[in-house]
Amino acid sequence: MRRLVCAVAVSFGMLMGCGGDVAVDNTRDTLESVEQGLACIYPNNTCPSGTVCVDTLCRKACPTSGICSSGAACRVGGDGTPYCI
């Protein structure tokens, strides 16, 4: 009986030692802050409106001015397709 009481006490003590105050990181990645390259649709490499297929990923289309909305110049993919990041 004494062993059982000791085992329960030790188990309870171990459980009480777990947890506690933990600093929670409330920063969450949102779609606006993280660019994700979606795969082009197989077999004809199509992408959603406003994007182009560059090296098998859908990227923002480059405007005719050659300057993206971020102010950066358009990049050119391996297949020669201009796109914005």
ROTIRO-415701 format. One record per residue (C-alpha): residue number from 0; residue in one letter; x, y, z. Coordinates in Angstrom, 3 decimals, always signed. Each point is the difference from the previous one (the first is absolute). Example, Ala and Ser with C-alpha at 12.3 -4.5 7.8 and 13.67 -1.06 7.14 Angstrom:
ROTIRO-415701
nr:rest:x:y:z
0:A:+12.300:-4.500:+7.800
1:S:+1.370:+3.440:-0.660
This chain:
ROTIRO-415701
nr:rest:x:y:z
0:M:+0.000:+0.000:+0.000
1:R:+2.847:+2.338:+0.852
2:R:+1.517:-0.558:-3.471
3:L:-3.300:+0.885:-1.666
4:V:-0.304:+3.222:+1.980
5:C:+3.610:+0.903:-0.882
6:A:-0.567:-0.779:-3.679
7:V:-3.150:+2.168:-0.065
8:A:+1.797:+2.835:+1.807
9:V:+2.967:-0.122:-2.383
10:S:-2.306:-0.144:-3.037
11:F:-2.030:+2.944:+1.287
12:G:+3.189:+1.948:+0.689
13:M:+1.271:-0.666:-3.501
14:L:-3.268:+1.186:-1.509
15:M:+0.074:+3.171:+2.070
16:G:+3.494:+0.726:-1.303
17:C:-1.181:-0.085:-3.611
18:G:-1.350:+3.077:-1.694
19:G:-0.008:+3.396:+1.576
20:D:+0.039:+3.441:-1.515
21:V:+1.128:-0.124:-3.588
22:A:+0.552:+3.058:-2.130
23:V:-2.360:-0.345:-2.948
24:D:+1.186:+1.356:-3.310
25:N:-3.029:+1.771:-1.445
26:T:+1.637:+0.846:-3.304
27:R:-1.762:-1.840:-2.758
28:D:+0.942:-0.170:-3.616
29:T:-2.735:+1.328:-2.186
30:L:-0.444:-0.384:-3.697
31:E:+0.897:+3.674:-0.429
32:S:+3.362:-0.367:+1.738
33:V:+1.136:-3.295:-1.500
34:E:+0.264:-0.506:-3.722
35:Q:-0.870:-3.489:-1.077
36:G:+0.695:-1.338:-3.445
37:L:-2.907:-2.201:-1.029
38:A:+0.732:-2.760:-2.481
39:C:-1.222:+0.541:-3.544
40:I:-2.968:-2.128:-0.997
41:Y:+1.046:-3.120:-1.889
42:P:+0.026:-0.754:-3.001
43:N:-0.325:+3.457:-1.616
44:N:+1.833:+2.066:+2.710
45:T:-2.848:+2.394:+0.714
46:C:-0.160:+2.312:+3.033
47:P:-2.670:+2.123:+1.720
48:S:-0.837:+3.430:-1.399
49:G:+2.781:+2.589:+0.381
50:T:+2.755:-2.599:+0.202
51:V:+2.227:-1.760:-2.519
52:C:+1.685:-3.403:+0.025
53:V:+3.754:+0.405:+0.586
54:D:+2.158:-3.088:+0.427
55:T:-3.063:-2.096:+1.049
56:L:-1.161:+2.553:+2.632
57:C:-2.705:+2.684:-0.284
58:R:+1.486:+3.477:+0.539
59:K:-1.396:+3.556:-0.199
60:A:-0.054:+1.238:-3.578
61:C:+2.425:+2.785:-0.922
62:P:-1.705:+3.243:-1.094
63:T:+0.885:+1.480:-3.382
64:S:+2.011:+2.736:+1.754
65:G:+2.484:-2.612:+1.235
66:I:-0.325:+1.280:+3.588
67:C:-1.922:-2.038:+2.604
68:S:-2.395:+1.579:+2.502
69:S:+2.724:-0.411:+2.652
70:G:+2.257:+2.299:-2.032
71:A:+2.388:-2.786:-0.965
72:A:+0.812:-0.872:-3.586
73:C:-1.596:-3.095:-1.474
74:R:+1.990:-3.216:+0.128
75:V:+0.338:-2.407:-2.897
76:G:-0.558:-3.733:+0.463
77:G:+2.064:-2.779:-1.530
78:D:-2.457:-0.227:-2.884
79:G:+0.223:+3.783:-0.693
80:T:-3.333:+0.897:+1.624
81:P:+0.120:+3.304:+1.954
82:Y:-1.601:-0.014:+3.452
83:C:-0.184:+1.953:+3.282
84:I:+0.952:-1.172:+3.474
